[in-house]
Amino acid sequence: MSADASSRDLMGWLWRGYLRRHIGVLAIAFVLMAMEGAAMGALSYMMKPMFDQVFIAGNTGALAWVGAVIFGIFVVRGVAGTLQKVLLAQAGHRAAARLRGDLLRHLMGLDGAFHQSHPPGFLIQRVQSDVNAITEILTKIMTTVGRDLIALIVLLGVAISVDPLWTLIACVGAPALVLPSFLVQRFTRARAREARDLGARLATRLDEVFHGIVPVKLNRLERYQARNYDALSDELVKAEVRATLGSELMSGMVDIMAGVGFLGVLIYGGGEIIAGDKTVGQFMSFFTAIGLAFDPLRRLGAMTGAWQIAAAAIERIRDLLETRATVFSPARPVPAPRGTPKVELKDVHLSYGETSVLNGLTLTAEAGETTALVGASGAGKSTVFNLLTRLIDPASGEVLLDGVPVSDVDLADLRSHFSTVTQDAALFDETLRENILLGRTDVSEARLREVLDAAHVTEFLPQLSDGLDSHVGPRGSALSGGQRQRVAIARALLRDTPILLLDEATSALDAQSEKLVQEALERLAKGRTTLVIAHRLSTVRTADRIVVMDKGRAIDAGTHEELLARGGHYATLHALQFSDGDTRAPELPDPRQAGSA
């Protein structure tokens, strides 16, 4: 596709999706821009009576009306210019806000595979920086088209009315700009695309540094990270300078060609004035019109480069919005099973790119029981959770809830059946209350208090300045690890779902916090189908069933005692963890005895 066709396509997409709904405001803004542009032509036209009738003829009667007209021109230009900028800003910012919202909603709807290959910094750059760049540049482009194009047409009209031949001489260099303009557009878009990619890499680097500030400090990586950031920044500076060069190159070429044309007019027209064929007023009117035309002509020339920068950002955003999820609800979903379901995986295979993760995995988690998944890192345990909640889909095999394939259930319905507690509880920079309720308005204070008590959240509330209304900080940084886990458990209790997924929920806690969290997990697991991922075998010894995984397959299953008696892979893992003979590590309370808690 040619650059021109691509540009029209992008502009059409942006107009249909986001600008057309503001057509009324834009129409008024364009009328005001036309008035502002036409005022410049009117000003140049008034140079003729000002010089011929007032300055040269000495007509004092003409002085009043000429002065009044010129003053009125400036008033119209000032009022129209102010109003059109406000209206354009209103339309531009509203369109940008809608675009950002649509982009965020779309990105949140994409599946886990997409987010694994697109880091947060990259997506933040798209949602924030790219949309802001589009808004800023499009405002300039619309102003240029609406005001400067009208101004240029009117000014050229004034110049032609004075002398068509002079005007032709002034525009003699215009054809020489066609080929350079095409080449500059291609160069500018490529450099702008490069700059936006580097900007995304910088945003990703910042995201990684700030989220990993503790290991950065502990490993004395400040200089290393700063050096890497500086190297990326240098690349970005070079790309942005090249993009700016392309953007401004047309403006410079317009100036040169305009200078050539004006020199020709001065030589040819000057002779006519000296000979008495043209008046000084005519020349000043023409001179003013052509002189004032330089600025809009320069801006129109620079607009091609500015549009290429905007087009690079629009391309990226449109590509994201046109990315389709590989995991989506079926056209005719079936209801998810009610009650507490049995969970099954049958001969499931899955790969991430060239890396095989699951190789014919088959396992069963009985309804209302606790099933633990154990094995070395990379055995595929966390992938099981992703399959159950359809963050990803298997390449082959079946994932079932009470015999119903999860792929046949509406995504929202399916995920409403799961509660998850992980070792890294995801909290938002909001109040503790908001982090537990997560937007729900149907929870009574009595129910909330019951959940807080069961999750042992009530015990640390007095330590917070505003209790439940205390802000927890970015990612819950104002809370300890154990407190964050208890908040996650309170969320899960409030959801009250039939299936519970626990992923290393106590692995990063101290002994005291672990005891409280385990007690809360005991209450949470009661009456639910529970799947537990654990590396520490001491935390799953009381599970109803333990499934041993290795290289993406279930290689053994049974109770803790049965697996030890068989002396297989589980017994080897157990011996490695308790080689000192001490097996008194904290245990996950037995959910079969939860009723006594």
C-alpha positions in Angstrom: 0.0 0.0 0.0 1.4 3.5 -0.9 2.1 6.1 1.8 -0.9 8.2 0.6 -3.3 5.3 0.6 -2.1 4.2 4.0 -2.5 7.7 5.4 -6.1 7.9 4.0 -6.9 4.5 5.5 -5.6 5.5 8.9 -7.3 8.9 8.9 -10.6 7.2 7.8 -10.3 4.7 10.7 -9.7 7.5 13.2 -12.5 9.6 11.8 -15.1 6.8 11.8 -14.2 5.5 15.2 -13.5 8.6 17.3 -13.8 12.0 15.6 -17.1 11.7 13.7 -19.1 11.7 17.0 -17.8 15.3 17.6 -18.7 16.5 14.1 -20.9 19.4 15.4 -18.1 20.9 17.5 -15.5 20.3 14.8 -17.8 22.0 12.2 -18.1 25.1 14.4 -14.3 25.0 15.0 -13.6 24.8 11.2 -15.9 27.8 10.5 -14.0 29.8 13.1 -10.7 28.6 11.7 -11.9 29.7 8.2 -12.7 33.2 9.7 -9.3 33.4 11.3 -7.6 32.4 8.0 -9.6 34.7 5.9 -8.8 37.6 8.2 -5.2 37.3 7.0 -6.3 37.8 3.4 -8.5 40.7 4.3 -5.5 42.3 6.1 -3.3 42.0 3.0 -6.1 43.4 0.8 -6.3 46.5 3.1 -2.7 47.3 2.4 -3.6 48.8 -1.0 -6.1 51.5 0.3 -3.8 52.2 3.3 -0.8 53.0 1.1 -2.5 54.5 -2.0 -5.3 56.5 -0.4 -3.9 57.3 3.1 -0.1 57.4 2.9 0.5 58.5 -0.7 -2.7 60.5 -1.6 -3.0 61.9 2.0 -6.7 61.3 2.2 -7.5 61.9 5.9 -11.1 60.8 5.4 -10.0 57.3 4.4 -7.8 57.1 7.5 -10.8 56.4 9.8 -12.5 53.7 7.8 -9.2 52.0 6.8 -8.1 52.0 10.5 -11.5 50.7 11.7 -11.5 47.9 9.2 -8.0 46.8 10.1 -8.9 46.9 13.8 -12.0 44.8 13.1 -9.9 42.3 11.2 -7.7 41.8 14.2 -10.7 41.5 16.6 -12.3 38.8 14.4 -9.0 37.0 14.1 -8.4 37.1 17.9 -11.9 35.9 18.9 -12.1 33.2 16.2 -8.6 31.9 17.0 -9.4 31.6 20.7 -12.7 29.9 20.3 -11.5 27.4 17.7 -8.6 26.3 19.9 -10.9 25.7 22.8 -13.4 23.7 20.7 -10.6 21.7 19.0 -9.1 20.9 22.4 -12.5 19.7 23.7 -13.1 17.4 20.7 -9.5 16.1 20.7 -9.4 15.3 24.4 -12.8 13.6 24.4 -11.8 11.5 21.4 -8.5 10.7 23.1 -10.2 9.7 26.4 -12.6 7.4 24.5 -9.7 5.9 22.5 -7.7 5.3 25.7 -10.8 3.7 27.3 -11.5 1.4 24.3 -7.8 0.4 24.2 -7.7 -0.5 27.8 -10.9 -2.5 27.7 -9.7 -4.3 24.6 -6.3 -5.1 26.1 -7.8 -6.4 29.3 -10.0 -8.7 27.1 -7.0 -10.3 25.4 -5.7 -13.7 26.6 -2.7 -14.6 28.7 -0.6 -15.5 25.7 -0.8 -11.9 24.4 0.2 -10.4 27.8 3.1 -12.8 28.1 4.6 -11.5 24.9 3.7 -7.8 25.5 5.2 -6.3 28.7 3.3 -3.7 30.8 5.7 -0.9 29.8 4.9 -1.5 26.1 1.2 -1.4 26.7 1.4 1.7 28.9 3.3 3.4 26.2 0.5 2.6 23.7 -2.4 3.6 26.0 -0.8 6.8 27.3 2.0 8.2 25.2 0.8 7.1 21.7 -2.7 8.4 22.3 -1.4 11.7 23.7 0.9 12.1 20.7 -2.1 11.5 18.3 -4.2 14.1 20.1 -1.5 16.7 20.1 -0.5 16.2 16.4 -4.1 15.9 15.1 -5.0 19.1 16.8 -2.2 20.8 14.9 -3.1 19.1 11.7 -6.8 20.1 11.9 -5.8 23.7 12.8 -3.4 23.7 9.8 -6.0 22.3 7.4 -8.9 24.5 8.7 -7.0 27.8 9.3 -3.8 27.8 7.2 -5.3 26.2 4.1 -8.1 28.8 4.1 -5.6 31.6 4.8 -3.3 30.4 2.0 -6.2 30.2 -0.5 -7.5 33.7 0.4 -4.0 35.2 0.4 -3.2 33.7 -3.0 -6.6 35.1 -4.2 -5.5 38.5 -3.1 -2.1 38.1 -4.8 -3.8 37.0 -8.1 -6.2 39.9 -7.9 -3.2 42.2 -7.9 -1.3 40.5 -10.6 -1.7 36.8 -11.8 1.8 36.8 -13.4 3.5 38.0 -10.2 1.7 35.1 -8.4 2.8 32.6 -11.0 6.4 33.7 -10.6 6.1 33.5 -6.8 4.9 29.9 -7.1 7.5 28.8 -9.7 9.3 26.5 -7.2 6.3 24.6 -6.0 6.5 21.6 -8.5 10.1 21.0 -7.3 8.6 20.0 -3.8 6.6 17.0 -5.0 9.2 14.2 -5.1 11.1 15.4 -2.0 7.7 15.5 -0.1 7.1 11.8 -1.0 10.5 10.7 0.2 10.4 12.8 3.4 7.0 11.2 4.3 8.4 7.7 4.1 11.5 8.6 6.0 9.6 10.4 8.7 7.1 7.6 9.3 9.9 5.0 9.6 11.8 7.2 12.1 8.7 7.9 14.1 7.8 4.2 14.3 11.4 3.5 15.5 11.1 6.2 18.2 7.7 4.9 19.4 9.2 1.3 19.7 12.2 2.7 21.7 9.8 4.6 23.9 7.9 1.4 24.7 11.2 -0.3 25.6 12.1 2.6 27.9 8.7 2.4 29.6 9.2 -1.4 30.1 12.6 -0.8 31.6 11.2 1.8 34.0 8.4 -0.6 34.9 10.9 -3.4 35.7 13.2 -1.1 37.7 10.5 0.5 39.9 8.7 -2.8 40.5 12.0 -4.5 41.3 13.6 -1.6 43.3 14.3 -3.9 46.3 16.4 -6.4 44.4 18.0 -3.6 42.5 19.2 -2.0 45.7 20.2 -5.3 47.4 22.2 -6.4 44.4 23.7 -2.9 43.9 22.4 -2.7 40.4 21.7 1.0 40.4 24.7 1.8 38.1 24.0 -1.2 35.8 20.3 -0.3 35.4 21.1 3.4 34.9 23.7 2.5 32.2 21.2 0.3 30.4 18.6 3.1 30.6 21.0 5.7 29.3 21.9 3.5 26.4 18.2 3.1 25.4 17.7 6.9 26.0 20.6 7.7 23.6 19.0 5.5 20.9 15.6 7.2 21.5 17.2 10.7 21.2 18.8 9.8 17.9 15.5 8.4 16.6 13.5 11.4 17.7 16.0 13.8 16.2 15.8 12.0 12.9 12.0 12.0 13.1 12.1 15.8 13.8 14.4 16.3 10.9 12.0 14.6 8.6 9.0 16.5 10.1 10.7 19.9 9.6 12.5 19.2 6.3 9.5 20.1 4.2 9.1 23.4 6.1 12.7 24.3 5.2 12.3 23.4 1.6 9.1 25.5 1.4 11.1 28.5 2.7 13.8 28.0 0.1 11.3 27.7 -2.8 9.3 30.7 -1.5 12.5 32.7 -1.4 13.2 31.8 -5.0 9.7 32.9 -6.1 9.8 36.2 -4.1 13.2 37.1 -5.6 11.6 36.6 -9.1 8.7 38.9 -8.2 10.9 41.6 -6.7 13.0 41.7 -9.9 10.1 41.6 -12.3 7.6 43.6 -10.3 10.1 46.2 -9.1 10.6 47.2 -12.8 6.9 47.7 -13.3 6.6 49.9 -10.3 9.5 52.1 -11.4 7.9 52.3 -14.8 4.6 53.4 -13.2 2.6 50.4 -14.5 1.8 49.4 -10.8 1.2 51.4 -7.7 3.1 51.1 -4.4 -0.2 50.1 -2.8 -0.6 47.2 -5.2 2.9 46.0 -4.6 2.4 46.3 -0.8 -0.8 44.4 -1.0 0.8 41.7 -3.0 4.0 41.7 -0.9 1.9 41.4 2.3 -0.2 38.6 0.9 2.8 36.6 -0.2 4.7 37.4 3.0 1.8 36.3 5.1 1.4 33.2 3.0 4.8 32.0 4.0 3.8 31.0 7.5 0.7 28.9 6.6 2.6 27.4 3.6 5.4 26.4 5.9 3.0 24.9 8.4 1.3 23.0 5.7 4.6 21.7 4.5 5.5 20.6 8.0 2.1 19.0 8.4 3.1 16.1 6.2 5.9 15.2 8.5 3.7 15.7 11.6 1.1 13.4 10.1 3.7 10.7 9.5 4.6 10.9 13.2 0.9 10.6 14.2 0.4 7.9 11.6 3.1 5.7 13.2 1.3 6.0 16.6 -2.2 5.4 15.0 -0.9 2.3 13.2 0.3 0.8 16.5 -2.9 1.5 18.3 -5.1 0.2 15.4 -3.0 -2.9 15.3 -3.6 -3.5 19.0 -7.4 -2.8 18.7 -7.5 -5.3 15.8 -5.7 -8.0 17.7 -8.1 -10.7 18.4 -8.1 -12.9 21.5 -7.5 -16.6 20.9 -9.6 -17.4 24.0 -13.2 -16.2 23.9 -16.7 -17.2 24.9 -18.5 -19.8 22.7 -21.3 -18.5 20.4 -23.8 -20.8 22.2 -22.5 -21.3 25.7 -23.8 -23.9 28.1 -24.4 -23.2 31.8 -21.5 -24.0 34.1 -22.3 -26.9 36.5 -23.9 -25.8 39.8 -22.8 -26.9 43.2 -19.3 -28.0 44.0 -17.9 -29.6 40.8 -15.3 -32.3 40.1 -12.3 -31.0 38.0 -10.7 -33.1 35.3 -7.9 -32.8 32.8 -7.7 -35.5 30.1 -4.7 -36.0 27.9 -3.9 -32.3 27.8 -1.1 -31.0 25.6 0.2 -27.4 25.6 3.3 -25.6 24.3 4.5 -22.0 24.6 6.1 -21.4 21.2 8.7 -24.2 20.8 8.7 -25.0 24.5 6.5 -28.0 25.5 4.7 -27.5 28.8 2.1 -30.2 29.2 2.6 -33.6 27.5 -0.6 -35.6 27.9 -1.5 -34.5 31.4 -4.4 -36.4 33.0 -5.6 -35.7 36.5 -8.8 -35.5 38.7 -9.7 -33.3 41.6 -12.7 -34.7 43.3 -15.6 -32.5 44.3 -15.3 -30.9 47.8 -11.8 -32.3 48.3 -8.3 -30.8 48.5 -6.0 -31.9 45.7 -2.3 -30.8 45.8 -0.1 -30.5 42.8 3.6 -31.0 43.5 6.7 -31.3 41.4 9.8 -29.4 40.3 9.6 -25.9 38.8 8.6 -26.1 35.2 6.5 -29.2 35.7 3.4 -27.4 34.5 1.6 -26.9 37.8 0.6 -23.2 37.4 -0.4 -23.9 33.8 -3.2 -26.2 35.2 -4.7 -23.1 36.9 -4.4 -21.1 33.7 -6.2 -23.9 31.8 -9.0 -24.2 34.3 -9.8 -20.4 34.2 -9.2 -20.3 30.4 -6.4 -17.7 30.5 -5.0 -20.1 27.9 -6.5 -23.0 26.0 -4.8 -26.4 25.4 -3.5 -27.5 22.0 -5.4 -30.8 22.5 -7.1 -32.7 25.3 -10.1 -31.8 27.5 -10.5 -29.6 30.6 -13.8 -30.4 32.4 -16.0 -29.3 35.3 -18.4 -32.1 36.2 -18.0 -33.4 32.7 -18.7 -30.0 31.0 -15.8 -28.7 28.8 -14.7 -25.3 30.1 -14.5 -24.2 26.5 -18.3 -24.6 26.2 -19.0 -22.2 29.1 -19.2 -18.4 28.9 -16.0 -16.9 30.1 -17.6 -14.7 32.7 -19.7 -17.6 34.0 -16.7 -19.9 34.1 -14.4 -17.5 36.0 -17.2 -16.7 38.5 -16.7 -20.3 39.7 -13.1 -19.7 40.8 -11.3 -17.9 43.6 -7.5 -17.7 43.5 -5.0 -16.9 46.3 -1.4 -16.7 45.1 1.9 -15.9 46.8 1.9 -12.4 45.3 -1.5 -10.9 46.1 -2.4 -8.3 43.5 -3.6 -5.2 45.4 -4.4 -1.8 43.9 -3.4 1.7 45.1 -6.8 2.2 46.7 -8.3 1.8 50.2 -8.3 -1.5 52.0 -12.1 -1.6 51.7 -12.0 -1.1 47.9 -9.4 -3.8 47.6 -11.7 -6.3 49.3 -15.0 -5.3 47.7 -13.5 -4.7 44.2 -16.5 -2.6 43.1 -19.2 -4.7 44.7 -22.1 -2.7 46.3 -24.2 -5.6 47.4 -22.2 -6.5 50.5 -23.6 -5.6 53.9 -21.4 -4.3 56.7 -22.2 -7.5 58.7 -21.1 -9.7 55.8 -18.0 -7.7 55.3 -17.2 -7.9 59.1 -17.7 -11.7 59.0 -15.3 -12.0 56.1 -12.7 -9.8 57.7 -12.8 -11.9 60.9 -12.5 -15.2 59.1 -9.5 -13.9 57.1 -7.8 -12.5 60.2 -7.9 -9.0 58.6 -9.6 -7.6 61.7 -6.5 -8.3 63.7 -4.3 -5.7 61.9 -7.0 -3.1 61.2 -6.1 -1.1 64.5 -2.5 -0.7 63.1 -3.8 1.3 60.1 -4.4 5.0 60.5 -7.9 4.9 58.9 -8.8 1.3 59.4 -10.6 -0.1 56.4 -10.4 3.3 54.6 -6.6 3.3 54.7 -4.8 3.4 51.4 -2.7 0.3 50.9 -0.2 2.0 48.5 1.0 0.9 45.1 0.7 -2.9 44.9 -0.2 -3.0 48.6 3.2 -1.7 49.6 1.8 -0.2 52.9 1.0 -3.8 54.1 3.2 -6.7 55.0 3.3 -9.9 53.0 1.1 -11.7 55.5 -1.4 -8.8 55.6 -1.7 -8.8 51.8 -2.3 -12.5 51.8 -5.1 -12.1 54.3 -6.7 -9.4 52.1 -6.6 -11.9 49.2 -8.3 -14.5 51.3 -10.9 -12.0 52.4 -11.6 -11.4 48.7 -11.9 -15.1 48.0 -14.3 -15.6 51.0 -16.4 -12.7 49.7 -16.6 -14.3 46.2 -17.8 -17.5 47.8 -17.0 -19.6 44.7 -17.2 -23.5 44.5 -13.6 -23.9 43.4 -10.5 -22.6 45.2 -7.1 -22.3 43.6 -4.1 -21.8 46.0 -0.7 -21.1 44.3 2.1 -21.1 46.9 -0.2 -19.0 49.1 2.1 -19.2 52.2 5.5 -19.7 50.7 6.9 -16.2 51.4 5.5 -15.7 54.9 7.1 -15.8 58.3 6.0 -18.5 60.8 3.5 -16.3 62.6 1.9 -14.9 59.5 1.9 -18.3 57.9 -0.1 -19.7 60.9 -2.7 -17.0 60.6 -3.0 -17.3 56.8 -3.2 -21.1 57.1 -6.1 -20.8 59.5 -7.9 -18.5 57.1 -7.2 -20.9 54.2 -8.8 -23.7 56.3 -12.0 -21.8 56.6 -11.8 -20.8 52.9 -11.3 -24.4 51.7 -14.3 -25.8 53.6 -16.9 -27.3 51.3 -15.0 -26.3 48.1 -13.1 -28.2 45.4 -9.6 -27.0 46.2 -6.4 -27.3 44.2 -3.1 -26.4 45.9 0.2 -25.8 44.2 3.1 -26.1 46.7 6.8 -26.6 46.6 7.1 -27.2 50.3 5.6 -30.7 50.8 5.0 -30.0 54.5 2.1 -27.7 53.5 0.2 -30.4 51.6 0.7 -33.5 53.6 -3.0 -33.4 54.8 -4.4 -33.0 51.3 -7.0 -35.6 50.3 -5.0 -36.4 47.2 -1.5 -35.4 46.0 -0.7 -35.4 42.3 3.0 -35.6 41.4 3.9 -33.8 38.2 7.1 -34.0 36.1 7.8 -32.6 32.6 4.1 -31.8 32.0 2.7 -35.2 33.0 1.1 -36.6 36.2 3.4 -39.5 37.1 1.9 -40.5 40.5 -1.1 -39.7 42.8 -2.2 -40.7 46.2 -2.2 -39.5 49.9 1.0 -38.4 51.5 1.4 -41.7 53.3 0.7 -43.8 50.1 3.2 -41.8 48.1 5.9 -42.2 50.7 5.2 -45.9 51.0 5.6 -46.3 47.2 9.1 -44.8 47.3 8.8 -43.0 44.0 9.4 -39.4 42.8 7.4 -38.0 45.7 9.5 -39.8 48.3 12.6 -38.5 46.7 11.3 -34.9 46.8 10.3 -35.5 50.4 13.8 -36.8 51.4 15.5 -33.8 49.7 13.4 -31.3 51.7 13.7 -33.1 55.0 17.1 -34.6 54.7 17.9 -33.3 58.3 15.1 -35.6 59.6 13.0 -32.7 60.8 9.5 -33.0 59.5 7.9 -30.7 62.0 7.5 -27.8 59.5 4.1 -26.0 59.6 1.3 -27.8 58.0 -1.8 -26.7 56.1 -4.7 -27.5 58.5 -6.7 -30.5 57.4 -9.8 -29.2 55.5 -11.5 -32.4 56.5 -11.5 -31.2 60.0 -12.5 -27.6 59.2 -15.7 -27.9 61.0 -13.9 -28.0 64.3 -12.2 -24.6 63.7 
